[in-house]
């Protein structure tokens, strides 16, 4: 069975109006099924409190890499 992790990344808005990854990420130390992870990553279940329009976070589900 495949397992997934929730990854939270930081993004910045460029002067050209494009979002670009700014190099920070956090990974929740919890394994999920794809369905569980997608539910957590769904923006409709979050309440945003952002005061800077030039930065945002993105939530994504990534398959957990197998250990060697």
Buried (B, 14 or more C-beta within 10 A) or exposed (E): EEBBBBBBBBBBBEEEEEEEEEEEEEEEEEBBEEEBBBEBBEEEEEEEEEEEEEEBBBBBBEEBEEEE
